[in-house]
């Protein structure tokens, strides 16, 4: 053994098998290609962090932490934002492994070299370098300008400058696509960082104003942004937190602050100031809270009571919900359950409101009152679609009260009006065999009166009920007699294939044909899996003949032929 072979090989920093499992084979291979193609530039290779760029469609920034089997990564590319992993992370991890094995880590620590280089520069030289970059980078310029203003200016001049900078950061200049949203949000975040720096010192009053302005402008900007990743919601939450921190420092007049806060909660479209009273309780103090309560009570008294309108469409009103929530907070504070119940009786214009009222009574041990409200809601809305949440609550409470016959009557009324499988299950659970027989008879009579159409299959529910009861022969008879949808027929085939193999195979063969005809590779894969399953249901000769028939019919589907072998 020579000296070179006696030296142990360096351990890779990132476990390749773990990397492959996280990425998936296809993404791993593409990342490996990026690494071998020299697309990775390691900028920082430190014990607890890796920082790099990868050249792809664009230049993407990658950060990795940890090592071995346990590591985390982030990338600025769209694939990472969508799936949480990407080929660029793979490429960087492989590059780091190669660096550890082939080179001294310090040789790749560009950030360390830059840090040492910059520390050796004078303050004047650093200032010139940064100013030169800022002149070519509007985002950096705006960030530095806000920071300088916050440090050097005061009073009206500071307010005017920061308002201008905030307006520039939140301006959209037309529609902002999903890909552009992150950059726009980063600019707003920079502006919020500056405002946050004012929130805990003598300039908290200004921070309070600017936070409100930021919230208003972000909400307006949301109309022009594809915010699929939720950047705007995060920005609103951050601005609200700054607003709260600034208010705690500034200690505004309690009554005046209560008026402004109440107006914001009532006009809030994005729940930024939802439940403002408890959140800002320490700022409002007892005086401000009392004023907040007075404002809410006055607005509540102006609202008319809402009752069911049998032939009118329900219209949601945020005023009822918001004011009830505010006043409920104060009533709960007082321990006044009667007041909390009364709040919920103001708007009974929907079955959902009745359900919430009944649930509230139930949660406070008022079972009889809960049943009273739930039954009332059920009767008042009987002409419309049955609200199953309300119905099942009534059935539960009636059953617990020993009124099983009444509970069953409610279920039958609903089932005969709009039958479904869940209603059937509740009936069968409550009334057993008698209910099963009655439901099947009812559904068979309905099927005899209604013909199946392309989009409507009256027998679907009958067959699902028969499947539920494992009455498979009756179910297949219903299929032949009335016809059912493809989905229900496939469900029956899966559930009964052991005893009704021929029928199930016919359904599966039809399913395979439909999948192959679609022409999609994913559908081909599903078809191949179903074909393999069918091999276990018949003789090898029958399966071989079936495969030959498929090759004859679909020989031009080359990708499907590859799967068939």
C-alpha positions in Angstrom: 0.0 0.0 0.0 1.5 3.3 -1.0 1.3 6.5 1.0 -1.3 8.1 -1.2 -3.7 5.2 -0.8 -3.3 5.3 3.0 -4.9 8.8 3.2 -8.6 8.5 3.9 -11.0 10.1 1.4 -12.7 13.2 2.5 -16.4 12.7 3.4 -18.9 14.5 1.1 -20.6 17.3 2.9 -24.1 16.4 1.5 -25.3 12.8 1.3 -25.9 12.0 -2.4 -28.6 9.4 -1.7 -30.6 11.8 0.5 -30.1 14.5 -2.2 -31.4 12.1 -4.9 -34.4 11.1 -2.8 -35.4 14.7 -2.1 -35.0 15.9 -5.6 -36.4 12.9 -7.5 -34.4 11.1 -10.3 -35.2 13.5 -13.1 -34.4 16.7 -11.1 -31.3 15.1 -9.7 -29.9 14.2 -13.2 -30.6 17.7 -14.4 -28.8 19.2 -11.4 -25.9 16.8 -12.0 -25.6 18.1 -15.5 -25.6 21.7 -14.3 -22.7 20.9 -11.9 -20.6 19.0 -14.5 -21.3 21.8 -17.0 -19.6 24.3 -14.7 -22.8 26.3 -14.0 -22.1 26.6 -10.3 -20.1 29.4 -8.7 -19.4 28.9 -5.0 -19.3 32.2 -3.3 -19.2 31.1 0.3 -18.3 27.8 1.8 -18.5 28.0 5.5 -19.0 25.4 8.3 -22.7 26.3 8.7 -23.7 27.8 5.4 -23.1 27.6 1.7 -23.8 30.5 -0.7 -23.6 30.1 -4.5 -25.0 31.2 -7.8 -26.1 28.9 -10.6 -26.2 30.0 -14.3 -29.4 28.7 -15.9 -32.1 30.5 -17.8 -31.1 33.3 -15.4 -28.6 33.5 -12.6 -30.1 32.0 -9.5 -29.0 32.4 -5.9 -28.8 29.2 -3.7 -28.2 28.9 0.0 -27.6 25.6 1.8 -27.3 24.9 5.5 -26.7 21.7 7.4 -25.1 18.6 5.9 -25.1 14.8 5.6 -28.7 13.5 5.6 -30.1 16.6 7.2 -29.8 19.8 5.2 -32.0 22.7 4.1 -31.8 24.8 0.9 -33.4 27.7 -0.8 -33.2 29.0 -4.3 -34.4 32.1 -6.1 -35.8 30.2 -9.1 -39.5 29.7 -9.8 -39.2 25.9 -9.4 -38.1 26.2 -5.8 -41.0 28.6 -5.1 -43.5 26.1 -6.6 -42.1 22.7 -5.4 -39.6 23.5 -2.5 -36.7 21.8 -4.3 -34.9 22.3 -7.6 -32.0 21.2 -9.8 -29.9 24.3 -8.8 -29.8 23.0 -5.2 -28.7 19.6 -6.4 -26.0 21.3 -8.6 -24.7 23.4 -5.6 -24.6 20.4 -3.2 -22.6 18.3 -5.7 -20.3 21.2 -6.3 -19.7 21.5 -2.6 -19.0 17.8 -2.3 -16.4 18.1 -5.1 -14.9 21.2 -3.5 -14.4 19.4 -0.2 -12.8 16.4 -1.8 -10.6 18.1 -4.4 -9.7 21.5 -2.9 -9.2 23.4 0.2 -12.5 24.9 1.3 -10.9 28.3 1.8 -10.1 28.4 -1.9 -13.8 28.7 -2.6 -14.8 31.1 0.2 -15.4 34.1 -2.0 -17.5 35.8 0.7 -14.6 35.5 3.2 -12.2 36.9 0.7 -14.6 39.8 -0.1 -15.0 40.5 3.6 -11.3 40.7 4.2 -10.9 42.8 1.1 -13.6 45.3 2.1 -12.3 45.6 5.7 -9.0 46.7 4.4 -10.7 49.6 2.5 -11.2 53.1 4.0 -14.6 54.4 4.8 -14.4 56.9 1.9 -13.4 54.1 -0.5 -16.3 51.9 0.6 -18.7 54.8 0.3 -17.6 55.5 -3.3 -18.0 51.8 -4.2 -21.5 51.6 -2.7 -22.6 54.8 -4.4 -21.3 53.6 -7.7 -23.4 50.4 -7.4 -26.5 52.4 -6.2 -26.4 54.6 -9.2 -26.8 51.5 -11.4 -29.3 49.7 -9.1 -32.6 51.6 -8.4 -33.6 49.1 -5.7 -30.4 49.5 -3.8 -30.5 53.3 -4.3 -34.0 53.5 -2.8 -33.1 51.4 0.2 -30.0 53.4 0.9 -31.9 56.7 0.4 -34.5 55.7 3.0 -31.9 54.5 5.5 -30.0 57.8 5.1 -33.1 59.9 5.5 -34.1 58.0 8.6 -30.6 58.6 10.1 -30.0 62.2 9.0 -33.4 63.9 8.7 -36.3 64.7 11.0 -39.7 66.3 11.2 -41.6 67.2 8.0 -38.6 66.6 5.7 -38.2 63.0 6.9 -42.0 62.4 6.7 -42.1 63.7 3.1 -39.1 61.7 2.0 -40.3 58.5 3.5 -43.8 58.9 2.1 -42.3 59.4 -1.3 -40.1 56.4 -1.0 -43.0 54.3 0.3 -45.2 55.4 -2.6 -42.4 54.5 -5.1 -41.9 51.0 -3.5 -45.7 50.2 -3.5 -46.4 51.6 -7.0 -47.2 48.8 -9.5 -46.9 50.5 -12.9 -49.5 48.2 -14.3 -50.0 44.4 -13.8 -47.4 42.5 -11.9 -47.1 38.9 -12.8 -46.4 36.0 -10.5 -42.8 35.9 -11.4 -42.4 39.6 -10.8 -44.3 39.7 -7.5 -41.4 38.6 -5.3 -39.2 41.4 -6.5 -42.0 44.0 -6.0 -42.6 42.6 -2.5 -38.8 42.8 -1.7 -38.9 46.5 -2.5 -41.9 47.0 -0.2 -40.2 45.0 2.5 -37.2 47.3 2.4 -39.5 50.3 2.9 -41.2 48.5 5.8 -37.7 47.8 7.3 -37.0 51.5 7.4 -40.4 52.3 9.0 -39.9 49.5 11.6 -36.7 51.3 12.6 -38.7 54.3 13.7 -41.4 52.4 15.6 -39.5 52.1 18.9 -38.0 55.5 19.4 -39.1 59.1 19.5 -40.3 58.9 15.9 -43.0 56.3 16.6 -45.8 58.7 15.7 -44.4 59.0 12.2 -44.0 55.2 12.0 -47.7 54.9 13.0 -48.7 57.2 10.1 -46.4 55.5 7.6 -47.6 52.0 8.6 -51.2 53.0 7.9 -50.2 54.5 4.6 -48.3 51.3 3.7 -51.3 49.2 4.5 -53.6 51.3 2.4 -51.2 51.3 -0.6 -50.5 47.5 -0.4 -54.3 46.8 -0.4 -54.7 49.0 -3.5 -51.7 47.4 -5.2 -53.2 43.9 -4.7 -55.7 44.6 -7.5 -52.8 44.6 -9.9 -50.7 41.7 -8.6 -50.8 37.9 -9.2 -50.2 37.1 -5.6 -50.3 33.3 -5.8 -47.4 33.0 -3.4 -49.1 35.2 -0.7 -46.5 38.0 -0.6 -49.1 40.7 -0.1 -50.7 39.0 2.9 -47.2 38.8 4.5 -46.6 42.4 3.8 -49.9 43.4 5.3 -49.2 41.4 8.5 -45.7 43.0 8.7 -47.1 46.5 8.3 -49.8 45.8 10.9 -47.1 44.5 13.4 -45.1 47.7 12.8 -48.3 49.7 13.4 -48.9 47.9 16.7 -45.3 48.3 17.8 -45.4 52.0 17.0 -48.7 52.5 18.8 -47.3 50.9 21.9 -44.4 53.3 21.8 -46.2 56.5 20.8 -49.2 56.0 23.2 -51.7 58.0 21.1 -54.8 59.5 22.7 -56.9 56.4 23.6 -60.3 57.8 22.4 -58.9 59.2 19.2 -57.0 56.0 18.5 -60.1 53.9 19.2 -62.0 55.9 16.5 -59.3 55.3 13.9 -58.8 51.7 14.7 -62.6 51.0 14.7 -63.0 52.6 11.3 -60.2 50.5 9.9 -61.6 47.2 11.3 -65.1 48.0 9.9 -63.7 48.9 6.4 -61.1 46.1 6.4 -61.3 43.9 3.2 -58.3 41.7 4.1 -58.7 41.1 7.8 -55.6 43.1 8.6 -57.3 44.7 11.6 -59.6 41.8 12.5 -60.0 41.5 16.3 -58.3 44.8 16.7 -59.6 45.5 20.3 -57.9 42.5 21.9 -54.7 43.0 19.8 -54.4 46.7 20.8 -55.9 46.3 24.3 -52.7 47.5 26.0 -52.5 50.5 23.8 -56.2 51.5 24.1 -56.3 50.9 27.9 -59.7 50.9 29.6 -60.6 54.3 28.3 -59.9 53.4 24.7 -61.6 50.0 25.0 -64.7 51.6 26.5 -64.9 54.0 23.5 -64.3 51.1 21.1 -67.2 49.2 22.7 -69.4 52.3 22.6 -68.7 52.8 18.9 -69.5 49.1 18.1 -72.7 49.1 20.2 -73.9 52.3 18.5 -73.3 50.8 15.1 -74.9 47.5 16.1 -78.1 49.2 17.4 -78.5 50.8 13.9 -78.6 47.4 12.2 -82.0 45.8 11.8 -82.6 42.3 13.0 -82.4 39.9 10.1 -84.9 37.0 9.8 -85.3 34.3 7.1 -86.7 35.5 3.8 -88.2 32.5 2.2 -88.1 33.6 -1.4 -85.1 35.9 -1.3 -81.5 35.2 -1.9 -79.3 35.4 1.1 -76.9 38.4 1.1 -73.8 38.3 3.3 -73.2 41.5 5.3 -69.7 41.9 6.8 -71.1 44.6 9.2 -73.1 42.0 11.2 -70.1 39.6 11.4 -67.6 42.2 12.3 -69.7 44.1 14.9 -70.8 40.8 16.5 -67.2 39.7 16.8 -66.2 43.0 18.5 -69.1 43.0 20.9 -68.6 39.3 21.6 -65.1 40.0 22.8 -66.4 42.5 25.3 -69.2 40.2 26.4 -66.8 37.3 26.9 -64.6 39.6 28.9 -67.6 40.3 31.2 -68.4 36.6 31.4 -71.9 37.4 30.0 -73.1 34.3 28.2 -76.6 35.7 27.8 -75.3 38.7 26.0 -73.1 36.5 23.8 -76.2 34.4 22.9 -78.3 37.5 22.1 -75.6 38.8 19.7 -76.0 35.7 17.7 -79.8 36.1 17.4 -79.6 39.4 15.6 -78.8 37.9 12.2 -80.7 34.7 11.6 -81.1 35.1 7.9 -79.3 31.9 7.0 -79.3 28.3 8.2 -75.5 28.7 8.8 -76.2 31.4 11.4 -78.7 29.1 13.1 -76.1 26.4 13.1 -73.5 28.7 14.7 -76.0 29.8 17.3 -76.9 26.3 18.2 -73.3 25.2 18.4 -72.5 28.2 20.7 -75.3 27.2 23.0 -74.1 23.6 23.0 -70.5 24.6 23.8 -71.9 26.5 26.8 -73.9 23.5 28.2 -77.2 24.8 26.9 -78.3 21.7 25.1 -82.0 22.3 25.2 -81.6 25.8 23.9 -79.2 24.5 21.2 -81.9 22.0 20.1 -84.6 24.7 20.1 -82.5 27.0 17.7 -81.3 24.1 15.5 -84.9 22.8 15.0 -86.2 26.3 14.3 -83.6 26.8 11.7 -84.3 23.5 10.1 -88.1 24.2 9.8 -87.7 27.8 8.7 -85.4 26.8 5.8 -87.2 23.6 4.8 -88.2 25.0 1.4 -84.6 25.4 0.3 -81.7 23.0 0.1 -81.2 21.0 3.3 -78.3 22.2 5.4 -76.8 18.9 6.5 -74.7 20.4 9.2 -77.8 21.8 10.9 -79.7 18.6 10.2 -77.1 16.3 11.7 -76.8 18.5 14.8 -80.6 18.2 15.3 -80.4 14.4 14.8 -77.6 14.2 17.3 -79.3 16.3 20.0 -82.7 14.5 19.5 -81.0 11.1 19.8 -79.3 12.2 22.9 -82.6 13.4 24.3 -84.2 10.0 23.6 -86.3 11.3 20.7 -85.1 8.8 18.2 -88.4 8.8 16.2 -88.2 12.5 15.7 -84.6 12.3 14.6 -85.5 9.6 12.1 -88.4 11.7 10.8 -86.0 14.6 10.1 -83.6 12.3 8.2 -86.4 10.8 6.1 -87.8 14.2 5.2 -84.3 15.3 4.0 -83.6 12.0 2.2 -86.8 12.0 0.3 -86.3 15.6 -0.7 -82.6 15.3 -1.7 -81.2 11.8 -1.2 -77.5 11.2 -0.8 -75.2 8.5 0.5 -74.4 10.3 3.8 -78.1 10.7 4.6 -78.5 7.0 3.9 -75.7 6.1 6.2 -77.2 8.1 9.0 -80.6 6.5 8.5 -79.1 3.0 8.4 -77.2 3.7 11.6 -80.3 5.1 13.4 -83.0 2.7 12.1 -81.1 -0.4 10.8 -82.6 -2.9 8.4 -86.0 -1.3 8.1 -84.4 2.0 7.0 -82.2 0.1 4.5 -85.1 -1.6 2.8 -87.2 1.5 2.7 -84.4 3.6 1.2 -83.7 1.0 -1.5 -87.4 0.8 -2.4 -87.6 4.6 -2.6 -84.5 4.8 -4.8 -85.7 2.0 -7.1 -89.0 3.8 -7.6 -87.2 7.0 -8.4 -85.1 5.2 -11.0 -88.2 3.8 -12.6 -89.5 7.3 -13.1 -86.3 9.1 -14.2 -84.3 8.2 -17.3 -80.5 8.4 -17.3 -79.0 11.1 -19.5 -75.5 12.1 -20.4 -75.0 14.1 -17.2 -77.7 12.6 -14.9 -77.7 9.1 -13.6 -80.5 8.5 -11.1 -79.3 5.0 -10.3 -75.9 6.1 -9.1 -77.1 6.5 -5.5 -79.0 3.2 -5.6 -75.9 1.4 -6.7 -73.7 3.1 -4.1 -76.2 2.2 -1.4 -76.1 -1.5 -2.6 -72.3 -1.4 -2.6 -72.4 0.0 1.0 -74.5 -3.0 2.0 -72.3 -5.4 -0.1 -75.4 -6.4 -2.2 -73.2 -6.8 -5.3 -75.6 -8.9 -7.4 -78.4 -6.4 -6.9 -76.0 -3.6 -7.7 -75.0 -5.2 -11.1 -78.6 -5.9 -11.8 -79.3 -2.2 -11.2 -76.5 -1.2 -13.6 -77.9 -3.4 -16.3 -81.5 -2.2 -15.7 -81.0 1.6 -15.2 -77.5 2.5 -16.3 -75.0 4.3 -14.1 -72.1 6.7 -14.5 -68.6 5.4 -15.4 -67.2 6.4 -12.0 -69.9 4.4 -10.1 -69.5 1.4 -12.4 -65.7 1.4 -11.8 -66.3 1.6 -8.0 -68.6 -1.4 -8.2 -66.0 -3.3 -10.3 -63.3 -2.7 -7.7 -65.5 -3.6 -4.8 -66.9 -6.8 -6.3 -64.2 -8.1 -8.7 -63.6 -11.3 -6.6 -67.2 -12.5 -7.1 -68.1 -10.7 -10.4 -64.8 -11.1 -12.3 -66.3 -11.1 -15.8 -68.3 -7.9 -15.2 -65.3 -6.2 -13.5 -62.9 -7.1 -16.4 -65.4 -5.6 -18.9 -65.3 -2.3 -17.0 -61.5 -2.3 -16.7 -61.1 -3.0 -20.4 -63.3 0.0 -21.2 -61.3 2.1 -18.8 -58.0 1.0 -20.4 -59.3 2.0 -23.8 -60.4 5.4 -22.6 -57.0 6.0 -21.0 -55.0 5.0 -24.0 -57.2 7.1 -26.4 -56.5 10.2 -24.3 -52.9 10.1 -25.6 -51.3 11.3 -22.3 -48.2 9.6 -20.9 -49.7 9.7 -17.4 -52.8 8.0 -18.7 -50.7 5.3 -20.4 -49.0 4.6 -17.0 -52.4 4.3 -15.3 -53.6 1.9 -18.1 -50.4 -0.2 -17.7 -51.0 -0.6 -14.0 -54.6 -1.6 -14.6 -53.6 -4.1 -17.2 -51.1 -5.6 -14.8 -53.9 -5.9 -12.2 -56.2 -7.6 -14.7 -53.5 -10.3 -15.2 -54.3 -11.6 -11.7 -58.0 -12.0 -12.6 -57.8 -14.3 -15.5 -55.7 -17.0 -17.2 -52.4 -16.3 -18.8 -53.8 -17.2 -22.2 -56.7 -14.8 -21.9 -54.4 -12.0 -20.8 -52.0 -12.7 -23.6 -54.9 -12.5 -26.1 -56.0 -9.2 -24.6 -52.4 -7.8 -24.9 -52.3 -8.8 -28.6 -55.6 -7.1 -29.2 -54.3 -3.9 -27.5 -51.2 -3.9 -29.7 -53.4 -4.3 -32.8 -55.7 -1.4 -31.8 -53.2 1.0 -30.4 -49.9 0.1 -32.2 -49.3 3.8 -33.2 -49.2 4.8 -29.5 -45.5 4.2 -29.2 -45.1 5.3 -25.6 -47.9 3.0 -24.6 -46.4 0.1 -26.6 -43.1 0.6 -24.6 -45.1 0.1 -21.4 -46.8 -3.0 -22.8 -43.4 -4.5 -23.6 
